[in-house]
Amino acid sequence: MKLFLRIMKAVLLGLFLVFALGPLYWVIATSLKGSQEIYAFPIKYWPSQVNWGNYQYLFNISNFAVYFRNSLLISLVASVGALLISMFSGYALSRFREQRPKMILLLAMYFTQIIPTYMLMSPLFTSLAKIGMTDNLIALTFVYITMMIAFSTIMAKGFFDRIPIALEEAAMTDGCTRTQTIVKVVIPLTLPGLAAIFSFAFVNIWNELFLAVMLLSSDHNMTVPVALNSFISKAGVSWGVLSAGIVVALLPTMIVFAFAQKYIILGLTEGAVKG
């Protein structure tokens, strides 16, 4: 019976792995095919000859390097900005003694998470258009920071709740100010949680499409999701170029999770369990 359960477990894990990695494999294979092989029948599951033409078109003709730089700068700046703000706001909520105001603030933050993004698009565009801040990467960065603050603050509060107040009181007894206590005692203990917050903020901002499409119009201001969306037109879909763009777009998120995986798992575990 135990052997049968082990075999079933292995089979199910194998099927899950195929379904999880299958789309990624197909995208990579398509990005390395020529146009004839992409539409060939019977289907070719791997190109007979590796073709780098899609990647050459991506960077030499479509100006994808500029789009990649725009997305990287916006994602890094917005993620760091949201992390810094949520770090202090989460700490304040965690240490705030009045329960009723704290609950009201938390409920307000939870409420912002259930509002669909498309409901905010029209008033946001109108407001930015009145002050001449459409088609502006700085304005888009501030919009992303604002979007991520509530969720990041809720996460940060969970991590700070696990830090015993006695540690801070001991540090202040030894002569540290409140700011020194936060910087030297609290933040080092919550680094795994902060890494998790940064990673989730980065991935969400990197993949965001709707606001970027609405607020950006110039070609030199495009982000990666907007550029990938532009490869789909009424005339058809450039599957080879689109697949190459998807492969390149996956690299930053894979790198972030590769370096922060240990801290993300530890941070999520600490934030999910209290006591």
C-alpha positions as CSV (number, residue, x, y, z in Angstrom):
1,M,0.0,0.0,0.0
2,K,2.8,2.4,0.9
3,L,4.6,1.6,-2.4
4,F,1.4,2.3,-4.3
5,L,1.0,5.7,-2.6
6,R,4.6,6.6,-3.4
7,I,4.0,5.7,-7.0
8,M,0.8,7.7,-7.2
9,K,2.6,10.6,-5.5
10,A,5.4,10.5,-8.1
11,V,3.0,10.3,-11.0
12,L,0.9,13.2,-9.7
13,L,4.1,15.3,-9.1
14,G,5.3,14.4,-12.6
15,L,2.0,15.5,-14.2
16,F,2.1,18.7,-12.2
17,L,5.6,19.4,-13.4
18,V,4.6,18.8,-17.0
19,F,1.6,21.1,-16.7
20,A,3.7,23.7,-14.9
21,L,6.8,23.7,-17.2
22,G,5.0,22.7,-20.4
23,P,3.9,26.3,-21.4
24,L,7.4,27.6,-20.6
25,Y,9.0,25.0,-22.8
26,W,6.6,25.8,-25.6
27,V,7.3,29.5,-25.4
28,I,11.1,28.9,-25.5
29,A,10.8,26.5,-28.4
30,T,8.6,28.9,-30.3
31,S,11.0,31.8,-29.8
32,L,13.8,29.8,-31.4
33,K,11.7,28.8,-34.5
34,G,11.4,30.5,-37.9
35,S,8.0,31.6,-39.1
36,Q,7.6,28.5,-41.3
37,E,8.3,26.1,-38.5
38,I,5.9,28.0,-36.2
39,Y,3.0,27.3,-38.5
40,A,4.2,23.9,-39.8
41,F,2.0,20.8,-39.7
42,P,2.6,18.3,-38.2
43,I,3.7,20.4,-35.2
44,K,7.5,20.6,-34.6
45,Y,8.1,20.4,-30.8
46,W,11.6,21.7,-31.2
47,P,13.2,23.7,-34.1
48,S,15.2,21.7,-36.6
49,Q,17.7,24.6,-36.5
50,V,17.9,27.2,-33.8
51,N,16.9,30.5,-35.2
52,W,17.9,33.7,-33.2
53,G,16.0,36.0,-35.7
54,N,13.2,36.7,-33.3
55,Y,15.6,37.9,-30.6
56,Q,17.5,40.0,-33.2
57,Y,14.2,41.6,-34.3
58,L,13.3,42.2,-30.7
59,F,16.4,44.2,-29.8
60,N,17.5,45.6,-33.2
61,I,14.2,46.7,-34.7
62,S,11.5,46.8,-32.1
63,N,13.6,48.9,-29.6
64,F,12.8,46.3,-26.9
65,A,16.0,47.2,-24.9
66,V,14.4,50.7,-24.2
67,Y,11.2,49.1,-23.0
68,F,13.1,46.7,-20.8
69,R,15.1,49.5,-19.2
70,N,11.9,51.5,-18.6
71,S,10.2,48.5,-16.9
72,L,13.3,47.7,-14.8
73,L,13.7,51.3,-13.5
74,I,10.0,51.7,-12.8
75,S,9.8,48.3,-11.0
76,L,12.9,48.9,-8.9
77,V,12.1,52.4,-7.9
78,A,8.4,51.7,-7.2
79,S,9.2,48.5,-5.2
80,V,11.8,50.2,-3.1
81,G,9.5,53.2,-2.5
82,A,6.6,51.0,-1.5
83,L,8.9,49.0,0.7
84,L,10.2,52.0,2.6
85,I,6.8,53.5,3.1
86,S,5.1,50.3,4.1
87,M,8.0,49.4,6.4
88,F,7.3,52.4,8.6
89,S,3.5,52.4,8.3
90,G,3.5,48.7,9.1
91,Y,5.6,49.3,12.2
92,A,3.3,52.1,13.3
93,L,0.3,49.9,12.9
94,S,1.9,47.1,14.7
95,R,2.9,49.2,17.7
96,F,-0.3,51.4,17.7
97,R,-2.1,50.8,21.0
98,E,-5.6,52.0,20.2
99,Q,-7.4,49.0,18.8
100,R,-10.4,50.8,17.2
101,P,-8.5,53.3,15.0
102,K,-6.1,50.4,14.1
103,M,-9.0,48.2,13.0
104,I,-10.5,51.1,10.9
105,L,-7.2,51.6,9.2
106,L,-6.7,47.9,8.5
107,L,-10.2,47.5,7.2
108,A,-9.7,50.5,4.9
109,M,-6.5,48.9,3.5
110,Y,-8.3,45.6,3.0
111,F,-11.1,47.4,1.2
112,T,-8.6,48.9,-1.3
113,Q,-7.5,45.4,-2.3
114,I,-11.0,44.4,-3.4
115,I,-11.5,47.3,-5.8
116,P,-10.8,46.3,-9.4
117,T,-8.1,48.3,-11.1
118,Y,-10.2,49.1,-14.1
119,M,-12.6,51.0,-11.8
120,L,-9.8,53.5,-11.0
121,M,-8.5,53.9,-14.5
122,S,-10.9,56.6,-15.7
123,P,-10.7,59.0,-12.7
124,L,-6.9,58.4,-12.5
125,F,-6.4,59.2,-16.1
126,T,-8.6,62.3,-15.8
127,S,-6.7,63.6,-12.8
128,L,-3.3,63.1,-14.3
129,A,-4.4,64.6,-17.7
130,K,-5.5,67.8,-15.9
131,I,-2.0,68.3,-14.5
132,G,-0.2,67.2,-17.6
133,M,1.3,64.0,-16.2
134,T,0.1,61.4,-18.7
135,D,2.8,59.7,-20.8
136,N,5.2,60.2,-17.9
137,L,7.3,57.5,-16.4
138,I,7.7,59.4,-13.1
139,A,3.9,59.7,-12.7
140,L,3.4,56.0,-13.5
141,T,6.1,55.1,-10.8
142,F,4.2,57.1,-8.2
143,V,0.9,55.4,-9.2
144,Y,2.5,52.0,-8.7
145,I,3.9,53.0,-5.3
146,T,0.5,54.1,-4.2
147,M,-1.1,50.9,-5.5
148,M,1.4,48.7,-3.5
149,I,1.4,50.6,-0.2
150,A,-1.7,49.1,1.3
151,F,-0.9,45.4,0.6
152,S,2.8,45.9,1.6
153,T,1.7,47.6,4.8
154,I,-0.5,44.7,5.7
155,M,2.3,42.3,5.1
156,A,4.8,44.4,7.0
157,K,2.5,44.6,10.0
158,G,2.3,40.8,10.2
159,F,6.1,40.6,10.3
160,F,6.5,43.4,12.9
161,D,3.9,41.8,15.1
162,R,6.3,38.9,15.7
163,I,9.1,41.1,17.1
164,P,8.8,41.2,20.9
165,I,8.3,44.7,22.2
166,A,10.7,43.7,25.1
167,L,13.6,43.8,22.6
168,E,12.9,47.4,21.7
169,E,12.4,48.4,25.4
170,A,15.8,46.8,26.2
171,A,17.5,48.7,23.4
172,M,16.0,52.0,24.5
173,T,17.0,51.3,28.1
174,D,20.5,51.0,26.8
175,G,20.3,54.5,25.3
176,C,19.0,53.9,21.8
177,T,16.4,56.3,20.4
178,R,13.2,55.1,18.8
179,T,14.8,55.5,15.3
180,Q,18.0,53.8,16.3
181,T,15.9,50.9,17.7
182,I,14.0,50.5,14.5
183,V,17.2,50.6,12.3
184,K,19.5,48.5,14.5
185,V,17.1,46.0,16.1
186,V,13.7,45.8,14.4
187,I,14.7,46.0,10.7
188,P,17.5,43.3,10.9
189,L,15.1,40.9,12.5
190,T,12.5,41.5,9.7
191,L,14.8,41.3,6.7
192,P,13.2,38.0,5.4
193,G,9.8,39.7,5.5
194,L,11.1,42.8,3.8
195,A,12.6,40.7,1.1
196,A,9.2,39.0,0.6
197,I,7.5,42.4,0.4
198,F,10.0,43.7,-2.2
199,S,9.8,40.6,-4.3
200,F,6.0,40.6,-4.5
201,A,5.9,44.3,-5.2
202,F,8.5,44.0,-8.0
203,V,6.7,41.1,-9.7
204,N,3.3,42.8,-9.6
205,I,4.7,46.1,-10.9
206,W,6.8,44.3,-13.6
207,N,3.7,42.5,-15.0
208,E,1.2,45.3,-14.7
209,L,-0.4,46.2,-18.1
210,F,-3.7,48.1,-17.9
211,L,-2.4,51.3,-16.2
212,A,0.7,51.3,-18.4
213,V,-1.4,51.0,-21.5
214,M,-3.7,53.8,-20.4
215,L,-1.1,56.3,-19.2
216,L,1.7,55.7,-21.7
217,S,1.4,56.7,-25.4
218,S,5.0,57.4,-26.6
219,D,7.0,54.6,-28.0
220,H,10.1,55.5,-26.0
221,N,8.1,55.4,-22.7
222,M,6.6,51.9,-23.3
223,T,7.2,49.2,-20.7
224,V,7.7,45.5,-21.4
225,P,4.0,44.4,-20.9
226,V,2.9,47.3,-23.2
227,A,5.4,46.2,-25.8
228,L,4.4,42.6,-25.7
229,N,0.8,43.6,-26.1
230,S,1.7,45.6,-29.2
231,F,2.8,42.4,-30.9
232,I,-0.8,41.4,-31.0
233,S,-2.7,43.3,-33.8
234,K,-5.7,43.0,-36.1
235,A,-3.4,41.7,-38.8
236,G,-2.3,38.8,-36.6
237,V,0.1,37.8,-33.9
238,S,3.8,37.7,-34.2
239,W,4.2,34.5,-32.3
240,G,8.0,34.2,-32.7
241,V,8.7,37.8,-31.6
242,L,6.1,37.6,-28.8
243,S,7.6,34.4,-27.5
244,A,11.1,35.9,-27.5
245,G,9.8,38.9,-25.6
246,I,8.1,36.7,-23.0
247,V,11.3,34.8,-22.5
248,V,13.3,38.0,-21.9
249,A,10.5,39.4,-19.7
250,L,10.7,36.4,-17.4
251,L,14.4,36.9,-16.6
252,P,14.1,39.7,-14.0
253,T,11.4,37.9,-12.0
254,M,13.4,34.6,-12.1
255,I,16.5,36.4,-10.9
256,V,14.6,38.2,-8.1
257,F,13.1,34.9,-6.9
258,A,16.3,33.0,-7.3
259,F,18.2,35.4,-5.0
260,A,15.3,36.0,-2.6
261,Q,13.7,32.6,-2.5
262,K,15.2,31.7,0.9
263,Y,14.1,35.0,2.5
264,I,10.6,34.8,0.8
265,I,9.8,31.4,2.2
266,L,11.1,32.3,5.7
267,G,9.3,35.7,5.6
268,L,6.0,34.2,4.6
269,T,6.3,31.5,7.3
270,E,7.1,34.1,9.9
271,G,4.3,36.4,8.7
272,A,1.7,33.7,8.6
273,V,2.2,32.2,12.1
274,K,1.7,34.2,15.2
275,G,2.6,33.2,18.7
